[in-house]
Amino acid sequence: MDAHPNAKLKVFAVWIPMLAGDSRAAWDSHVLDDPRVTEFWDGDRIAGTWFADRQLGGLGGPGSIVWDAYLAFAPSATWDENPTRLVAAGSDIIDNVTGLERDFVPLMRS
């Protein structure tokens, strides 16, 4: 995001404890330090389960949890029972930053 300070986007980062050592106390809520980012801690994995159950972008499945993933929605997306206008999705982020860059950089230039 630092390379695209004028990109018109809003990021919601949901942090989910999935690995040993993940905890609210150890969470740095400023790791994505940008005014366009709003961060949440989901200790109960509610968001990850919700996204998995809906299999948005081909991610997840019933009984699983979506984490270390990204989903991008068009500005005209609506969020009723299920979100609309998904434009990019992928996983994982930690070991696959190139996928995230491939999907998001073109969106930030538009």
CNS distance restraints for C-alpha pairs under 8 A (distance, minus, plus):
assign (resid   1 and name CA) (resid   5 and name CA) 6.30 0.50 0.50
assign (resid   1 and name CA) (resid  34 and name CA) 7.83 0.50 0.50
assign (resid   4 and name CA) (resid 108 and name CA) 6.97 0.50 0.50
assign (resid   7 and name CA) (resid 108 and name CA) 5.02 0.50 0.50
assign (resid   7 and name CA) (resid 109 and name CA) 6.69 0.50 0.50
assign (resid   8 and name CA) (resid 108 and name CA) 6.89 0.50 0.50
assign (resid   9 and name CA) (resid  36 and name CA) 6.71 0.50 0.50
assign (resid   9 and name CA) (resid 108 and name CA) 7.37 0.50 0.50
assign (resid  10 and name CA) (resid  36 and name CA) 5.08 0.50 0.50
assign (resid  10 and name CA) (resid  37 and name CA) 6.14 0.50 0.50
assign (resid  10 and name CA) (resid  38 and name CA) 7.95 0.50 0.50
assign (resid  11 and name CA) (resid  36 and name CA) 6.01 0.50 0.50
assign (resid  11 and name CA) (resid  37 and name CA) 4.59 0.50 0.50
assign (resid  11 and name CA) (resid  38 and name CA) 6.20 0.50 0.50
assign (resid  12 and name CA) (resid  37 and name CA) 5.84 0.50 0.50
assign (resid  12 and name CA) (resid  38 and name CA) 4.95 0.50 0.50
assign (resid  12 and name CA) (resid  39 and name CA) 5.80 0.50 0.50
assign (resid  12 and name CA) (resid  40 and name CA) 7.57 0.50 0.50
assign (resid  13 and name CA) (resid  37 and name CA) 7.07 0.50 0.50
assign (resid  13 and name CA) (resid  38 and name CA) 6.25 0.50 0.50
assign (resid  13 and name CA) (resid  39 and name CA) 4.69 0.50 0.50
assign (resid  13 and name CA) (resid  40 and name CA) 6.16 0.50 0.50
assign (resid  14 and name CA) (resid  39 and name CA) 5.92 0.50 0.50
assign (resid  14 and name CA) (resid  40 and name CA) 4.79 0.50 0.50
assign (resid  14 and name CA) (resid  41 and name CA) 5.88 0.50 0.50
assign (resid  14 and name CA) (resid  42 and name CA) 6.47 0.50 0.50
assign (resid  14 and name CA) (resid  47 and name CA) 7.58 0.50 0.50
assign (resid  15 and name CA) (resid  39 and name CA) 7.44 0.50 0.50
assign (resid  15 and name CA) (resid  40 and name CA) 6.05 0.50 0.50
assign (resid  15 and name CA) (resid  41 and name CA) 4.88 0.50 0.50
assign (resid  15 and name CA) (resid  42 and name CA) 5.86 0.50 0.50
assign (resid  15 and name CA) (resid  43 and name CA) 7.93 0.50 0.50
assign (resid  16 and name CA) (resid  22 and name CA) 7.98 0.50 0.50
assign (resid  16 and name CA) (resid  41 and name CA) 6.39 0.50 0.50
assign (resid  16 and name CA) (resid  42 and name CA) 5.14 0.50 0.50
assign (resid  16 and name CA) (resid  43 and name CA) 5.90 0.50 0.50
assign (resid  16 and name CA) (resid  44 and name CA) 7.72 0.50 0.50
assign (resid  16 and name CA) (resid  45 and name CA) 5.77 0.50 0.50
assign (resid  16 and name CA) (resid  48 and name CA) 7.40 0.50 0.50
assign (resid  16 and name CA) (resid  67 and name CA) 6.85 0.50 0.50
assign (resid  17 and name CA) (resid  22 and name CA) 4.85 0.50 0.50
assign (resid  17 and name CA) (resid  23 and name CA) 6.10 0.50 0.50
assign (resid  17 and name CA) (resid  42 and name CA) 7.49 0.50 0.50
assign (resid  17 and name CA) (resid  43 and name CA) 6.06 0.50 0.50
assign (resid  17 and name CA) (resid  45 and name CA) 7.37 0.50 0.50
assign (resid  18 and name CA) (resid  22 and name CA) 6.49 0.50 0.50
assign (resid  18 and name CA) (resid  67 and name CA) 7.87 0.50 0.50
assign (resid  21 and name CA) (resid  26 and name CA) 7.76 0.50 0.50
assign (resid  22 and name CA) (resid  26 and name CA) 6.68 0.50 0.50
assign (resid  22 and name CA) (resid  27 and name CA) 7.28 0.50 0.50
assign (resid  23 and name CA) (resid  27 and name CA) 6.16 0.50 0.50
assign (resid  23 and name CA) (resid  43 and name CA) 7.81 0.50 0.50
assign (resid  24 and name CA) (resid  41 and name CA) 7.08 0.50 0.50
assign (resid  24 and name CA) (resid  43 and name CA) 7.37 0.50 0.50
assign (resid  29 and name CA) (resid  39 and name CA) 6.59 0.50 0.50
assign (resid  29 and name CA) (resid  40 and name CA) 7.96 0.50 0.50
assign (resid  32 and name CA) (resid  37 and name CA) 6.76 0.50 0.50
assign (resid  33 and name CA) (resid  37 and name CA) 7.23 0.50 0.50
assign (resid  42 and name CA) (resid  46 and name CA) 6.57 0.50 0.50
assign (resid  42 and name CA) (resid  47 and name CA) 7.00 0.50 0.50
assign (resid  45 and name CA) (resid  49 and name CA) 6.20 0.50 0.50
assign (resid  45 and name CA) (resid  65 and name CA) 7.40 0.50 0.50
assign (resid  46 and name CA) (resid  50 and name CA) 6.12 0.50 0.50
assign (resid  47 and name CA) (resid  51 and name CA) 6.17 0.50 0.50
assign (resid  48 and name CA) (resid  52 and name CA) 6.10 0.50 0.50
assign (resid  48 and name CA) (resid  65 and name CA) 4.69 0.50 0.50
assign (resid  48 and name CA) (resid  66 and name CA) 4.49 0.50 0.50
assign (resid  48 and name CA) (resid  67 and name CA) 5.97 0.50 0.50
assign (resid  49 and name CA) (resid  53 and name CA) 6.08 0.50 0.50
assign (resid  49 and name CA) (resid  63 and name CA) 7.37 0.50 0.50
assign (resid  49 and name CA) (resid  64 and name CA) 6.37 0.50 0.50
assign (resid  49 and name CA) (resid  65 and name CA) 4.66 0.50 0.50
assign (resid  49 and name CA) (resid  66 and name CA) 6.47 0.50 0.50
assign (resid  50 and name CA) (resid  54 and name CA) 6.55 0.50 0.50
assign (resid  50 and name CA) (resid  65 and name CA) 7.89 0.50 0.50
assign (resid  51 and name CA) (resid  55 and name CA) 6.12 0.50 0.50
assign (resid  51 and name CA) (resid  56 and name CA) 6.40 0.50 0.50
assign (resid  51 and name CA) (resid  59 and name CA) 7.79 0.50 0.50
assign (resid  51 and name CA) (resid  60 and name CA) 7.09 0.50 0.50
assign (resid  51 and name CA) (resid  65 and name CA) 7.42 0.50 0.50
assign (resid  51 and name CA) (resid  66 and name CA) 6.15 0.50 0.50
assign (resid  52 and name CA) (resid  56 and name CA) 7.30 0.50 0.50
assign (resid  52 and name CA) (resid  59 and name CA) 6.34 0.50 0.50
assign (resid  52 and name CA) (resid  60 and name CA) 4.01 0.50 0.50
assign (resid  52 and name CA) (resid  61 and name CA) 4.86 0.50 0.50
assign (resid  52 and name CA) (resid  62 and name CA) 6.19 0.50 0.50
assign (resid  52 and name CA) (resid  63 and name CA) 7.48 0.50 0.50
assign (resid  52 and name CA) (resid  64 and name CA) 5.84 0.50 0.50
assign (resid  52 and name CA) (resid  65 and name CA) 5.33 0.50 0.50
assign (resid  52 and name CA) (resid  66 and name CA) 5.23 0.50 0.50
assign (resid  53 and name CA) (resid  60 and name CA) 6.82 0.50 0.50
assign (resid  53 and name CA) (resid  61 and name CA) 5.34 0.50 0.50
assign (resid  53 and name CA) (resid  62 and name CA) 4.71 0.50 0.50
assign (resid  53 and name CA) (resid  63 and name CA) 7.10 0.50 0.50
assign (resid  53 and name CA) (resid  64 and name CA) 7.48 0.50 0.50
assign (resid  54 and name CA) (resid  60 and name CA) 7.79 0.50 0.50
assign (resid  54 and name CA) (resid  61 and name CA) 7.15 0.50 0.50
assign (resid  54 and name CA) (resid  62 and name CA) 7.88 0.50 0.50
assign (resid  54 and name CA) (resid  82 and name CA) 7.80 0.50 0.50
assign (resid  55 and name CA) (resid  59 and name CA) 4.97 0.50 0.50
assign (resid  55 and name CA) (resid  60 and name CA) 5.17 0.50 0.50
assign (resid  55 and name CA) (resid  61 and name CA) 5.48 0.50 0.50
assign (resid  56 and name CA) (resid  60 and name CA) 7.72 0.50 0.50
assign (resid  56 and name CA) (resid  86 and name CA) 7.91 0.50 0.50
assign (resid  56 and name CA) (resid  89 and name CA) 7.78 0.50 0.50
assign (resid  57 and name CA) (resid  71 and name CA) 7.43 0.50 0.50
assign (resid  57 and name CA) (resid  86 and name CA) 7.31 0.50 0.50
assign (resid  57 and name CA) (resid  88 and name CA) 7.13 0.50 0.50
assign (resid  57 and name CA) (resid  89 and name CA) 5.19 0.50 0.50
assign (resid  57 and name CA) (resid  90 and name CA) 7.24 0.50 0.50
assign (resid  58 and name CA) (resid  89 and name CA) 7.92 0.50 0.50
assign (resid  59 and name CA) (resid  66 and name CA) 6.67 0.50 0.50
assign (resid  59 and name CA) (resid  89 and name CA) 7.78 0.50 0.50
assign (resid  59 and name CA) (resid  90 and name CA) 7.31 0.50 0.50
assign (resid  59 and name CA) (resid  91 and name CA) 7.63 0.50 0.50
assign (resid  60 and name CA) (resid  64 and name CA) 5.84 0.50 0.50
assign (resid  60 and name CA) (resid  65 and name CA) 6.22 0.50 0.50
assign (resid  60 and name CA) (resid  66 and name CA) 5.44 0.50 0.50
assign (resid  61 and name CA) (resid  65 and name CA) 7.74 0.50 0.50
assign (resid  67 and name CA) (resid  91 and name CA) 7.82 0.50 0.50
assign (resid  67 and name CA) (resid  92 and name CA) 7.86 0.50 0.50
assign (resid  68 and name CA) (resid  91 and name CA) 6.07 0.50 0.50
assign (resid  68 and name CA) (resid  92 and name CA) 5.13 0.50 0.50
assign (resid  68 and name CA) (resid  93 and name CA) 5.45 0.50 0.50
assign (resid  68 and name CA) (resid  94 and name CA) 6.72 0.50 0.50
assign (resid  69 and name CA) (resid  89 and name CA) 7.34 0.50 0.50
assign (resid  69 and name CA) (resid  90 and name CA) 5.62 0.50 0.50
assign (resid  69 and name CA) (resid  91 and name CA) 4.27 0.50 0.50
assign (resid  69 and name CA) (resid  92 and name CA) 5.23 0.50 0.50
assign (resid  69 and name CA) (resid  93 and name CA) 5.82 0.50 0.50
assign (resid  70 and name CA) (resid  88 and name CA) 7.77 0.50 0.50
assign (resid  70 and name CA) (resid  89 and name CA) 5.40 0.50 0.50
assign (resid  70 and name CA) (resid  90 and name CA) 5.48 0.50 0.50
assign (resid  70 and name CA) (resid  91 and name CA) 6.49 0.50 0.50
assign (resid  70 and name CA) (resid  92 and name CA) 7.93 0.50 0.50
assign (resid  70 and name CA) (resid  93 and name CA) 7.34 0.50 0.50
assign (resid  70 and name CA) (resid 100 and name CA) 7.48 0.50 0.50
assign (resid  71 and name CA) (resid  86 and name CA) 7.10 0.50 0.50
assign (resid  71 and name CA) (resid  87 and name CA) 7.73 0.50 0.50
assign (resid  71 and name CA) (resid  88 and name CA) 5.71 0.50 0.50
assign (resid  71 and name CA) (resid  89 and name CA) 4.33 0.50 0.50
assign (resid  71 and name CA) (resid  90 and name CA) 6.80 0.50 0.50
assign (resid  72 and name CA) (resid  86 and name CA) 5.88 0.50 0.50
assign (resid  72 and name CA) (resid  87 and name CA) 5.56 0.50 0.50
assign (resid  72 and name CA) (resid  88 and name CA) 5.02 0.50 0.50
assign (resid  72 and name CA) (resid  89 and name CA) 6.29 0.50 0.50
assign (resid  72 and name CA) (resid 104 and name CA) 7.96 0.50 0.50
assign (resid  73 and name CA) (resid  77 and name CA) 6.04 0.50 0.50
assign (resid  73 and name CA) (resid  84 and name CA) 7.39 0.50 0.50
assign (resid  73 and name CA) (resid  85 and name CA) 5.54 0.50 0.50
assign (resid  73 and name CA) (resid  86 and name CA) 4.44 0.50 0.50
assign (resid  73 and name CA) (resid  87 and name CA) 5.35 0.50 0.50
assign (resid  73 and name CA) (resid  88 and name CA) 7.13 0.50 0.50
assign (resid  74 and name CA) (resid  85 and name CA) 5.53 0.50 0.50
assign (resid  74 and name CA) (resid  86 and name CA) 6.46 0.50 0.50
assign (resid  74 and name CA) (resid  87 and name CA) 6.27 0.50 0.50
assign (resid  76 and name CA) (resid  85 and name CA) 7.21 0.50 0.50
assign (resid  77 and name CA) (resid  83 and name CA) 6.69 0.50 0.50
assign (resid  77 and name CA) (resid  84 and name CA) 5.05 0.50 0.50
assign (resid  77 and name CA) (resid  85 and name CA) 5.01 0.50 0.50
assign (resid  77 and name CA) (resid  86 and name CA) 7.55 0.50 0.50
assign (resid  78 and name CA) (resid  83 and name CA) 5.62 0.50 0.50
assign (resid  78 and name CA) (resid  84 and name CA) 5.49 0.50 0.50
assign (resid  78 and name CA) (resid  85 and name CA) 7.60 0.50 0.50
assign (resid  79 and name CA) (resid  83 and name CA) 4.26 0.50 0.50
assign (resid  79 and name CA) (resid  84 and name CA) 6.60 0.50 0.50
assign (resid  88 and name CA) (resid 103 and name CA) 6.17 0.50 0.50
assign (resid  88 and name CA) (resid 104 and name CA) 7.74 0.50 0.50
assign (resid  89 and name CA) (resid 103 and name CA) 7.86 0.50 0.50
assign (resid  90 and name CA) (resid  99 and name CA) 7.21 0.50 0.50
assign (resid  90 and name CA) (resid 100 and name CA) 7.17 0.50 0.50
assign (resid  91 and name CA) (resid  96 and name CA) 7.51 0.50 0.50
assign (resid  92 and name CA) (resid  96 and name CA) 5.78 0.50 0.50
assign (resid  93 and name CA) (resid  97 and name CA) 5.37 0.50 0.50
assign (resid  93 and name CA) (resid  99 and name CA) 7.62 0.50 0.50
assign (resid  93 and name CA) (resid 100 and name CA) 6.59 0.50 0.50
assign (resid  96 and name CA) (resid 100 and name CA) 6.97 0.50 0.50
assign (resid  97 and name CA) (resid 101 and name CA) 6.15 0.50 0.50
assign (resid  98 and name CA) (resid 102 and name CA) 5.92 0.50 0.50
assign (resid  99 and name CA) (resid 103 and name CA) 6.23 0.50 0.50
assign (resid 100 and name CA) (resid 104 and name CA) 5.94 0.50 0.50
assign (resid 101 and name CA) (resid 105 and name CA) 5.40 0.50 0.50
assign (resid 102 and name CA) (resid 106 and name CA) 7.28 0.50 0.50
assign (resid 103 and name CA) (resid 107 and name CA) 7.23 0.50 0.50
assign (resid 104 and name CA) (resid 108 and name CA) 6.26 0.50 0.50
assign (resid 105 and name CA) (resid 109 and name CA) 6.46 0.50 0.50
assign (resid 106 and name CA) (resid 110 and name CA) 6.60 0.50 0.50
